[in-house]
C-alpha cells in the first residue's frame, strides 16, 4: 500500500453487525496500524421493501440511527481504543454502497459468513459483488473459529 507518496493509506471496512464483519473490521484496523493508515468503517442501511404493506408500520423506526448504534458497537468491540477508525453511515444496499465508499481507497475489507459445509466455499452476495465490482483490492475475512456461530452439520 506504499505508493511512494506521503499519502495516508485508506482502508474501507464493511460493517453489518455480524461476527464476520466484526472480524473484517478488526483485521482492517490491524492492517491500518501496520501501514500507518486509517479505516473508514462503513455501514449501509435501506428501507425494507414493504410490497403492499402500508409504510406507516415503519414510521417509528429510525433506520439511520439504528445503523449508527450498530456501527458504534462494532467499532467498540473490534478496536481497543477506537483506533484510526472513521464511522460512516450511508443509505443504500451494501453491495452498491461499499464499492462506492471504497472508490479511491487502497483496500476494501468485507466479512464472509460461512453457513455450512457447501456454502462455506462460496461468498455471500455482498462480498461477491465487492470482489467483482470493487475499484480497489478486496480482502474477504472469515470470522475466527471461536467467533463463528454454531453450525448444524
N, C-alpha and C positions, 0 to 999 in steps of 0.2 A: 504494500500500500504506500510505499515511499516513492513518490514520483519525482524527487529531486527538488521540489519547491518547498517553501515554508508553510504550505497549506496544511491545516489540521485535518487528518483523515476523519471522514464521517461515516458511521455505520448506522443503518436503519434496522430496527428490530420490530417485527410484528408481534403484537400482544393481543390476546383474546381471553385471558383469564385461565387458560388451560395449563396443566403441568408442562406440556410440550413447549408452549410459548414462553413460559417462565424459564425453562431451561435454555431456550434460544436467547432470551434476554440476558440471562446470566453469562452465557458464552460470549455474547456481543460485548458486554461490559468488560469481561476479561480481555477480549481481543483489543478493545479500545485502549485499555490500560497499557497493554504491550506495545501498541502502535502510537501511543500518545494522542489518541483521537477522542472523539465524542460519540455518543449514541443518541439517536433520535428514536425513542420508544413510541411506536405509533399504534393506536387502536382505532379501528373503524367501526362505525355503527350505522345502521339504516333502519328506517321504519319498516316493521314487518308488513308483508303483503296481507291484506285483510280478505281479499277475494269475496266481496259481497257483504262482509260483516261491517256493521256500522263503525266508523272511525271513532266516535265518542267513547268507545270502550277503552281506548288508549289515551284519552285526553289527560289523564292524571300522571302519565308516565313521562319522565324526563330522560330520554334515552342518552342524550349527550352527558348529562350529569352522572348517570349510571356508568357510562363508559369512562368518564373522568375518575370516578371512585375505583373502578376495576383496575385502571392503569396505575393509579397511585399505589394501590395494594400490591400489584405485581412488581412495581419498581422497588417498593419497600422490602418485599420478600427476596428479590433477586439480587439486591445490592446491599453491601454492608452500610454504606454511608450515603446512599443516593447516587454515588459515583458520578461520572461525567454523563448524566442522562438528562435529555430534554424530553418532556412529555408532550405528545402531540395527539389531539383527538380530532378525527375527521369524519365527516358524514359520507357514507358510501359503502359499497361492498368491498371487503378486504382484498379480494382478488384484483380489483382495479386500483384501490387506494394505496396499497403497499408499493407496487411498481412506480406509481406516480410520486409517492413520497420519497422513493429511493432514486429518483432521477438526479443524476449528478453525484450520487453517493459513491463511496468506494466499495461498499458491501451491503447486501440485503440479507438479513438473517431471519429465518422463519422456523417454527417448530413443526414436527411431524408427529401426528397421532397414529400410533400403531393400534389396530383394532383386532388383531388376531393373526393366526399363522399365515394366511394368504395375503391379507391386506397389509401386513407389515412390510411387504415388498413394494407396496405402492405408496405414492404421495397422496395426501389429501388434495382436494380440488384447489384450495388457495395456494398451497405450496407448489403444486404442479403448475398452476398458472404463473406464479412468480418465477419459477425456473425457466419456463418457456418464453415469458414476456418481459422479464426483468431487463433493465437497461444498464445493469452493473452485475458483477459476480454475485451469485446467490449461494448461501450456505443453508442447508437444511439440517437442523439439530433434533435428534431424538431425545426424549426425556431419559434421565439417568434411571437405571433399573430400579433403584429404591424409591423413585418418584412416580413410576408408571402405575396407572390404575390396575387393579387385579383383572385378569382376563379369564374368561371361560374357555377352556380348550377341550 
